[in-house]
Structures are given as C-alpha cells and as structure tokens.
Amino acid sequence: MTTIIINNKPIHIHATLVARVQDLLETGASIEKVCQKTGLSFKRASALIDTIQGQAQMGRVA
C-alpha cells in the first residue's frame, strides 16, 4: 500500500494501482489518461502522480 495525502487526509492506494500508474507515466500518459484508465478522480490521480514522481527523484520508486 502507498499512502497519499489529500486535504490533510491519508488515502491508501494498492500497490498494483501504483504500478499501473507508473507504467502509464513511463509511456507518457497525461493525467486525464491516467484518470480514464484507472478510474481515479483527478485529485487522487494528481496526488498519486506527485508521490510517484517525488519518490522516483529520491531514488525510491513505490
């Protein structure tokens, strides 16, 4: 599980969903496409993408 923070509330995201989003990002998918393919709301998709990119920059991919 990965935890993202939205409106100061922790939201838990399953690891398989994180992997799907990572795959989409690696292919250059936009946030709108991530929302369509995963069923996430724009807010949750945006927070998850920010978390993934932040961890990747630190050398820790979820």
N, CA, C and O atoms as CSV, one atom per row, in Angstrom:
chain,resi,resn,atom,element,x,y,z
A,1,MET,N,N,0.830,-1.182,0.000
A,1,MET,CA,C,0.000,0.000,0.000
A,1,MET,C,C,0.875,1.246,0.000
A,1,MET,O,O,1.927,1.305,0.635
A,2,THR,N,N,0.397,2.224,-0.731
A,2,THR,CA,C,1.027,3.529,-0.744
A,2,THR,C,C,0.029,4.512,-0.162
A,2,THR,O,O,-1.169,4.415,-0.430
A,3,THR,N,N,0.503,5.439,0.617
A,3,THR,CA,C,-0.374,6.441,1.212
A,3,THR,C,C,-0.112,7.783,0.568
A,3,THR,O,O,1.033,8.222,0.466
A,4,ILE,N,N,-1.190,8.440,0.129
A,4,ILE,CA,C,-1.090,9.797,-0.392
A,4,ILE,C,C,-1.942,10.680,0.509
A,4,ILE,O,O,-2.864,10.197,1.166
A,5,ILE,N,N,-1.640,11.955,0.538
A,5,ILE,CA,C,-2.367,12.887,1.386
A,5,ILE,C,C,-3.194,13.817,0.495
A,5,ILE,O,O,-2.661,14.492,-0.386
A,6,ILE,N,N,-4.503,13.837,0.741
A,6,ILE,CA,C,-5.405,14.742,0.034
A,6,ILE,C,C,-6.236,15.463,1.079
A,6,ILE,O,O,-6.908,14.830,1.893
A,7,ASN,N,N,-6.189,16.787,1.056
A,7,ASN,CA,C,-6.918,17.601,2.043
A,7,ASN,C,C,-6.576,17.186,3.475
A,7,ASN,O,O,-7.450,17.083,4.336
A,8,ASN,N,N,-5.299,16.954,3.704
A,8,ASN,CA,C,-4.791,16.564,5.022
A,8,ASN,C,C,-5.347,15.239,5.525
A,8,ASN,O,O,-5.336,14.982,6.729
A,9,LYS,N,N,-5.835,14.388,4.610
A,9,LYS,CA,C,-6.332,13.069,4.982
A,9,LYS,C,C,-5.532,12.007,4.240
A,9,LYS,O,O,-5.342,12.115,3.028
A,10,PRO,N,N,-5.062,10.984,4.947
A,10,PRO,CA,C,-4.321,9.911,4.266
A,10,PRO,C,C,-5.268,9.025,3.453
A,10,PRO,O,O,-6.325,8.618,3.935
A,11,ILE,N,N,-4.875,8.740,2.229
A,11,ILE,CA,C,-5.627,7.862,1.339
A,11,ILE,C,C,-4.690,6.714,0.976
A,11,ILE,O,O,-3.558,6.949,0.555
A,12,HIS,N,N,-5.151,5.483,1.135
A,12,HIS,CA,C,-4.333,4.315,0.847
A,12,HIS,C,C,-4.615,3.838,-0.573
A,12,HIS,O,O,-5.772,3.688,-0.967
A,13,ILE,N,N,-3.563,3.604,-1.329
A,13,ILE,CA,C,-3.659,3.144,-2.716
A,13,ILE,C,C,-2.923,1.809,-2.808
A,13,ILE,O,O,-1.795,1.680,-2.333
A,14,HIS,N,N,-3.565,0.825,-3.419
A,14,HIS,CA,C,-2.980,-0.505,-3.544
A,14,HIS,C,C,-1.761,-0.482,-4.469
A,14,HIS,O,O,-1.709,0.307,-5.412
A,15,ALA,N,N,-0.801,-1.333,-4.201
A,15,ALA,CA,C,0.457,-1.368,-4.955
A,15,ALA,C,C,0.248,-1.684,-6.432
A,15,ALA,O,O,0.995,-1.182,-7.272
A,16,THR,N,N,-0.743,-2.498,-6.771
A,16,THR,CA,C,-0.964,-2.797,-8.191
A,16,THR,C,C,-1.446,-1.572,-8.946
A,16,THR,O,O,-1.116,-1.396,-10.118
A,17,LEU,N,N,-2.217,-0.731,-8.292
A,17,LEU,CA,C,-2.661,0.515,-8.926
A,17,LEU,C,C,-1.484,1.465,-9.107
A,17,LEU,O,O,-1.378,2.141,-10.130
A,18,VAL,N,N,-0.611,1.515,-8.126
A,18,VAL,CA,C,0.591,2.338,-8.237
A,18,VAL,C,C,1.425,1.878,-9.433
A,18,VAL,O,O,1.919,2.702,-10.203
A,19,ALA,N,N,1.579,0.566,-9.585
A,19,ALA,CA,C,2.350,0.022,-10.709
A,19,ALA,C,C,1.699,0.369,-12.043
A,19,ALA,O,O,2.393,0.704,-13.003
A,20,ARG,N,N,0.368,0.291,-12.108
A,20,ARG,CA,C,-0.328,0.658,-13.354
A,20,ARG,C,C,-0.093,2.118,-13.711
A,20,ARG,O,O,0.149,2.450,-14.871
A,21,VAL,N,N,-0.165,2.984,-12.712
A,21,VAL,CA,C,0.050,4.410,-12.948
A,21,VAL,C,C,1.501,4.660,-13.375
A,21,VAL,O,O,1.753,5.474,-14.263
A,22,GLN,N,N,2.443,3.970,-12.753
A,22,GLN,CA,C,3.845,4.103,-13.143
A,22,GLN,C,C,4.028,3.709,-14.606
A,22,GLN,O,O,4.716,4.400,-15.357
A,23,ASP,N,N,3.418,2.607,-15.006
A,23,ASP,CA,C,3.515,2.167,-16.402
A,23,ASP,C,C,2.936,3.210,-17.344
A,23,ASP,O,O,3.516,3.491,-18.393
A,24,LEU,N,N,1.808,3.779,-16.982
A,24,LEU,CA,C,1.198,4.818,-17.813
A,24,LEU,C,C,2.097,6.047,-17.911
A,24,LEU,O,O,2.240,6.638,-18.981
A,25,LEU,N,N,2.695,6.424,-16.795
A,25,LEU,CA,C,3.581,7.590,-16.799
A,25,LEU,C,C,4.819,7.349,-17.657
A,25,LEU,O,O,5.296,8.256,-18.339
A,26,GLU,N,N,5.333,6.128,-17.618
A,26,GLU,CA,C,6.512,5.804,-18.425
A,26,GLU,C,C,6.229,5.869,-19.920
A,26,GLU,O,O,7.135,6.100,-20.721
A,27,THR,N,N,4.960,5.664,-20.293
A,27,THR,CA,C,4.594,5.756,-21.708
A,27,THR,C,C,4.179,7.168,-22.091
A,27,THR,O,O,3.793,7.416,-23.234
A,28,GLY,N,N,4.256,8.095,-21.140
A,28,GLY,CA,C,3.964,9.496,-21.431
A,28,GLY,C,C,2.496,9.868,-21.324
A,28,GLY,O,O,2.068,10.860,-21.913
A,29,ALA,N,N,1.722,9.095,-20.588
A,29,ALA,CA,C,0.293,9.367,-20.449
A,29,ALA,C,C,0.053,10.657,-19.679
A,29,ALA,O,O,0.797,10.993,-18.758
A,30,SER,N,N,-0.991,11.372,-20.068
A,30,SER,CA,C,-1.388,12.598,-19.368
A,30,SER,C,C,-2.200,12.218,-18.125
A,30,SER,O,O,-2.608,11.068,-17.963
A,31,ILE,N,N,-2.420,13.185,-17.270
A,31,ILE,CA,C,-3.188,12.916,-16.062
A,31,ILE,C,C,-4.624,12.508,-16.420
A,31,ILE,O,O,-5.230,11.690,-15.728
A,32,GLU,N,N,-5.156,13.076,-17.493
A,32,GLU,CA,C,-6.509,12.716,-17.926
A,32,GLU,C,C,-6.568,11.250,-18.348
A,32,GLU,O,O,-7.535,10.551,-18.044
A,33,LYS,N,N,-5.540,10.792,-19.044
A,33,LYS,CA,C,-5.497,9.395,-19.472
A,33,LYS,C,C,-5.359,8.473,-18.259
A,33,LYS,O,O,-5.969,7.404,-18.221
A,34,VAL,N,N,-4.568,8.876,-17.278
A,34,VAL,CA,C,-4.426,8.094,-16.048
A,34,VAL,C,C,-5.790,7.967,-15.368
A,34,VAL,O,O,-6.146,6.890,-14.889
A,35,CYS,N,N,-6.546,9.053,-15.325
A,35,CYS,CA,C,-7.881,9.023,-14.718
A,35,CYS,C,C,-8.787,8.051,-15.468
A,35,CYS,O,O,-9.508,7.269,-14.848
A,36,GLN,N,N,-8.752,8.096,-16.792
A,36,GLN,CA,C,-9.597,7.216,-17.603
A,36,GLN,C,C,-9.231,5.756,-17.413
A,36,GLN,O,O,-10.114,4.914,-17.246
A,37,LYS,N,N,-7.956,5.448,-17.434
A,37,LYS,CA,C,-7.504,4.058,-17.373
A,37,LYS,C,C,-7.635,3.439,-15.984
A,37,LYS,O,O,-7.792,2.224,-15.859
A,38,THR,N,N,-7.572,4.262,-14.944
A,38,THR,CA,C,-7.583,3.730,-13.582
A,38,THR,C,C,-8.889,3.957,-12.833
A,38,THR,O,O,-9.164,3.274,-11.847
A,39,GLY,N,N,-9.686,4.899,-13.285
A,39,GLY,CA,C,-10.918,5.220,-12.575
A,39,GLY,C,C,-10.708,6.139,-11.382
A,39,GLY,O,O,-11.642,6.383,-10.617
A,40,LEU,N,N,-9.506,6.646,-11.215
A,40,LEU,CA,C,-9.225,7.574,-10.120
A,40,LEU,C,C,-9.788,8.952,-10.441
A,40,LEU,O,O,-9.878,9.337,-11.607
A,41,SER,N,N,-10.161,9.681,-9.417
A,41,SER,CA,C,-10.566,11.073,-9.619
A,41,SER,C,C,-9.332,11.886,-9.983
A,41,SER,O,O,-8.204,11.450,-9.757
A,42,PHE,N,N,-9.550,13.059,-10.542
A,42,PHE,CA,C,-8.433,13.921,-10.932
A,42,PHE,C,C,-7.561,14.240,-9.719
A,42,PHE,O,O,-6.334,14.239,-9.814
A,43,LYS,N,N,-8.197,14.511,-8.586
A,43,LYS,CA,C,-7.463,14.873,-7.370
A,43,LYS,C,C,-6.579,13.722,-6.885
A,43,LYS,O,O,-5.415,13.928,-6.543
A,44,ARG,N,N,-7.141,12.508,-6.859
A,44,ARG,CA,C,-6.367,11.347,-6.397
A,44,ARG,C,C,-5.267,10.994,-7.383
A,44,ARG,O,O,-4.150,10.669,-6.980
A,45,ALA,N,N,-5.576,11.056,-8.671
A,45,ALA,CA,C,-4.558,10.754,-9.680
A,45,ALA,C,C,-3.413,11.752,-9.595
A,45,ALA,O,O,-2.245,11.369,-9.665
A,46,SER,N,N,-3.739,13.012,-9.445
A,46,SER,CA,C,-2.716,14.046,-9.348
A,46,SER,C,C,-1.819,13.832,-8.128
A,46,SER,O,O,-0.596,13.936,-8.225
A,47,ALA,N,N,-2.432,13.534,-6.981
A,47,ALA,CA,C,-1.651,13.310,-5.759
A,47,ALA,C,C,-0.780,12.061,-5.892
A,47,ALA,O,O,0.364,12.050,-5.438
A,48,LEU,N,N,-1.315,11.017,-6.510
A,48,LEU,CA,C,-0.541,9.785,-6.696
A,48,LEU,C,C,0.632,10.025,-7.640
A,48,LEU,O,O,1.741,9.557,-7.381
A,49,ILE,N,N,0.399,10.740,-8.718
A,49,ILE,CA,C,1.473,11.054,-9.671
A,49,ILE,C,C,2.555,11.878,-8.994
A,49,ILE,O,O,3.743,11.620,-9.184
A,50,ASP,N,N,2.153,12.871,-8.202
A,50,ASP,CA,C,3.136,13.684,-7.475
A,50,ASP,C,C,3.961,12.818,-6.525
A,50,ASP,O,O,5.174,12.996,-6.415
A,51,THR,N,N,3.306,11.880,-5.841
A,51,THR,CA,C,4.011,10.985,-4.920
A,51,THR,C,C,4.996,10.099,-5.667
A,51,THR,O,O,6.145,9.949,-5.249
A,52,ILE,N,N,4.550,9.514,-6.769
A,52,ILE,CA,C,5.417,8.637,-7.565
A,52,ILE,C,C,6.624,9.408,-8.084
A,52,ILE,O,O,7.759,8.941,-7.982
A,53,GLN,N,N,6.377,10.584,-8.639
A,53,GLN,CA,C,7.485,11.376,-9.184
A,53,GLN,C,C,8.434,11.844,-8.095
A,53,GLN,O,O,9.646,11.882,-8.308
A,54,GLY,N,N,7.904,12.200,-6.931
A,54,GLY,CA,C,8.753,12.613,-5.821
A,54,GLY,C,C,9.629,11.482,-5.327
A,54,GLY,O,O,10.805,11.691,-5.027
A,55,GLN,N,N,9.068,10.279,-5.238
A,55,GLN,CA,C,9.849,9.138,-4.789
A,55,GLN,C,C,10.877,8.735,-5.838
A,55,GLN,O,O,11.982,8.320,-5.492
A,56,ALA,N,N,10.528,8.852,-7.103
A,56,ALA,CA,C,11.463,8.497,-8.173
A,56,ALA,C,C,12.656,9.450,-8.158
A,56,ALA,O,O,13.789,9.035,-8.402
A,57,GLN,N,N,12.402,10.719,-7.875
A,57,GLN,CA,C,13.505,11.677,-7.830
A,57,GLN,C,C,14.438,11.390,-6.654
A,57,GLN,O,O,15.626,11.708,-6.699
A,58,MET,N,N,13.889,10.791,-5.610
A,58,MET,CA,C,14.708,10.453,-4.453
A,58,MET,C,C,15.335,9.068,-4.599
A,58,MET,O,O,16.073,8.623,-3.721
A,59,GLY,N,N,15.043,8.391,-5.702
A,59,GLY,CA,C,15.622,7.078,-5.920
A,59,GLY,C,C,14.828,5.946,-5.317
A,59,GLY,O,O,15.300,4.810,-5.264
A,60,ARG,N,N,13.606,6.250,-4.855
A,60,ARG,CA,C,12.753,5.230,-4.262
A,60,ARG,C,C,11.430,5.201,-5.018
A,60,ARG,O,O,10.557,6.033,-4.776
A,61,VAL,N,N,11.282,4.259,-5.920
A,61,VAL,CA,C,10.029,4.129,-6.644
A,61,VAL,C,C,9.131,3.163,-5.893
A,61,VAL,O,O,9.570,2.095,-5.468
A,62,ALA,N,N,7.873,3.543,-5.732
A,62,ALA,CA,C,6.920,2.736,-4.940
A,62,ALA,C,C,6.746,1.357,-5.533
A,62,ALA,O,O,5.987,0.548,-5.000
